Amino acid sequence: MNSKPVIGLVADRRLLEPHIYHVVGEKYVRAVADAAQGIPMLLPAMTDAIEAEELLANLDGLVLTGAYSNIEAHHYREKEIESGSLHDPARDTMNLALIPEAIALEVPILGICRGFQEMNVALGGSLHQRIHEVDGLLDHLENKADPLDRQYAVAHEVALKKDGLLASLAHKPIALVNSLHGQGVKVLADNVTVEATAPDGLVEAFTVNNAKQFALAVQWHPEWKFNEHAFYLAIWRRFGGACQERAVKRRR
C-alpha cells in the first residue's frame, strides 16, 4: 500500500467556452506532490453529489487554493460591491462547508489566498472587498500585465508572531512574501491566532485555536517556486508531515 498521504484540492468551477470545467492550477498540484510529498486528489465543487464528512474521511489533508474569483459577500453578511470580479458560488458552497468539518474531523488544512479568506469567512469573519480603497491599507494587488515571475515576486515583509508556527518555520521574526490579492480580512474570525501581519497591519496568516491538527491560512502564495524559497517550502513540509501522520493513523 502506498504510504503517501492523500491530499485533496477543491477545484474552481469555470466556464471555458462552451463547457463548464472543474480546474485546479498545476502549481498547487505540484506543490502537494513535491513539497508536501502527497498524492494530489482533485475534488470537483459539487456539494449536491459529495457529502463533506464522507469525502474528508478518505483524505489525509485539504488544500484551499488561490483563485481569480472572490467569495460572494452575502456569505459574510455584506452587500456585494460592483467590481467586475469573478464569482464561484459552487466553490463557495463547497469550501465553506468543508472547512468546519475538516477541523472537526482533524484533517490537516492549508488555506492559500482565496483559501485564507474562505477560512476566515467559514469561521465567522468578514472581508474588505477592495483593500486599496480602505484608508490606512496598502494596495496588495499584483499588476496582471507583468510577467508571472514579477507578479509572484516577493512584495513586502510580514511580521511573524513570536513563538508562533510560522516564526518556528522561518527561524526569524520577519519573512518576505508575495502579494496578489484585492480582498483581505476586515473582521478576523473568533478562535484563531494571528500568525503574520503586513506592514499596514493587515492580517496575513492565522492558525485555528481549537484545531487538533495543522490548520493554517496564509494570504500569500507559498506554492510559487517553493524550491527557491526556504520559508515557503517549510510551510509545505510541515503541512505534509501532518498529513502523513493522519495517513498512518487512518490506515491502521
N, C-alpha and C positions, 0 to 999 in steps of 0.2 A: 504494500500500500504506500502511495506517495505521502511523504511526511510533510510536504509543504502546506502552509495554511491556505485555505480558500478565501479570497478577499473580494467582496462584491463592490461594484461601481455602478451606481444608478445612472442610467442613460438620460440624455436630453431627448425630448420628443420634438423632432424638427420636420418641417415641411421642406423637402428637397424635390422640387417640382419634377414630376407631377404626383409623387407619392410621399407618404409620411414615413419617416425612419426613426429608429432609436439609436442614438450615436453617443460615443464616448471618445474624447480626444486621445490619440495614441500616446501622448506624453504621460498621461495618467496611468494608462495600461502598462507602459514601460517602467514607470516608477514602481508600481506594485510588483511587477515581475523581477526587476533587477535590484531596486533599492530595498524594498520590503521583503524581497525573496519569497513572494507568494504566488499563488495561481490566480490570475485575474478572472473574475466572472462578471460579465456584463449583464446588468439587470434592466429589463425594459420597465419604463414608467407606466405600469398597468395595475393600478390598485384594484380594479374590478376583477382581475384574474389572479392576483397574488395576495395571500394573507401575510401580513407583516411577521407575525410570530412564526409561522411555518417557514417562511423564507429565511429569517435570521437563525433559526435552529440549524440550518445547513451551511452557515457561514462562520468563518473564524475572524472576520474583520469586515469593516464597511468604510469605504471612502466616498465622501461627498465632494464632487469635483467643482471646479470653477465653471462658469458658463457666460455666454454673452447675454442671456436673459436675466431678468430681475424677478424677485418674488413679488407676487401681486400684493398690493398694500393692504387689502382687506384682511389678510392673514395676521396683520399686526394692528388692526383696528384704526387704520387711517385711510384717507381717500387718495386715490392714485393721482399723482401729478403728471400731467401730459408731458411726456419727454421723448416720445418716439422709440422708447426702449422695447426690446423683445420681452415676451412673457412665455412661460411654460407651465400652464396650470396643472398638467399631468405630473410633471416633476414636483411641483409644489405639494400636491396632494400626497404623492408617494413618500417624499423625504420627510415631510412634517409628521407623517405617521410613523415612519421607521425610526426616527431619532429617539423619541422616548422609549420605544420598545427595545432598541439596541442597548440603551443604557440599563434598562430594567433586566435584560437578559444577559448582561455583562459581555456584550460583543464589543471589542475594541473599535473605536470610531475616530476617524480623522476628517475634519471638515476644512475645505480649502476655498477661500474667496467666497463664491456664492454659497458653498457648503458651510463656511463660517457663519454667514448671515442666516442660513437656514437653521443652524443650531441655535443661534440667538433667538430667532422667532419661535421655533418649536418649544423653547424653554420659557417663553413668556416675554421676551424683549421686543424692541422695535427698531426701525431703521431710519436714518436720514436718506431721503431719496435722491438728493443732489448735494453731495458733500461740498462741492466747490461753491455753492451758494449760501453756505452756513457761515456766519461771522465767526472768525477765530479759527476756522479749519482750513487746511491747505487743500489744493487741488491734487487728488490722488490718482487722477486718470492718466492713462498712457496716451501717447499720440499714435493713433491707428495708422497714420501714414508712414510711420517709421518702420524699418525692418524689424523683424521679431527679436533679434538679438538686442536691439536698442529698447524695444518696448519692455522686455523682461530683464533688462539690466538692473543692478541694484539702484534704488532711487532714494532711500532715506534710512536713517538709523531707527531702531526700536529699542527702547529701554526695557530690559527684562527684569521680572520680579526677582528680588533677592531670594535665593534658596528655592526658586521655583523649578518646574520641569525644564523649561526652555533654557534657563540660566545654567542648569546642570549639563545640558547638551552643547551649549555654546562655550562653556567654560570661561565666561566673561559676562559683565553686566549689560553690554551693548552688542547688538548684531545689526548687520546690514541686510536689507531685504528689498525685493522689487515692489512695485505698486501699480496695480492695474484695475482700479475699482472706482466707480462713481457713487456707490452707496456704502454705508457703514453703520456702525452701532449708534443709535440715538439713545435708547434706554437699554441698559445691559440687563440680561435675564437675571433672575434671582438664582441663588445657589450655584454660582460659578465664581471662579477666581481669575482675576486678570493676570495674564502671564506676560503681556507685552503692550507697550503704548508707543504711538508715533510722537514726533516732536511737538505736534499740535495738541496732544492729549488724547487723540482718537484711540480707542481700544483696538489692538491689532491681533490679540490672541487671548484665549482663555481656556481653562480646564473646567470640567464639571465636578462639583464637590462631592456629590453622592454616588458618582460612578465608581464601581469596584474594579473596573478595568480602564485601560487607556481611553481617554475621551478628551481630545484636544481639537480646538478650532483655531485656524490661523487665517488672517486676511490676505497674506501674500501667497506666492506660488512656489512652494518648495519642490514641485515636480520638475521645474525648469532646470535642465542641465545640472542635476543633483550631484553628479560626479565632480563638478567643478566648484561646488560649494559645500564645505565640510558641515556647516550648520544645517543645511537642507537635508543632506544625506543622513545626518544623525537623527533627525526627526523621523525619517522613513525607517531607519534601522530600529529605533525604539518602538515605533508602531508595529513593525514586522515582528519584533520579538514578542510583543503582547499577543499578536495573532497566533504566533507559533505556540505559545503557552495554552491558548484556548484550543488549538488544534489537537494538542496532545491529550488534553482533558476530554475533548469531545469524542475522540476515537478510542478511548479506553473501553 
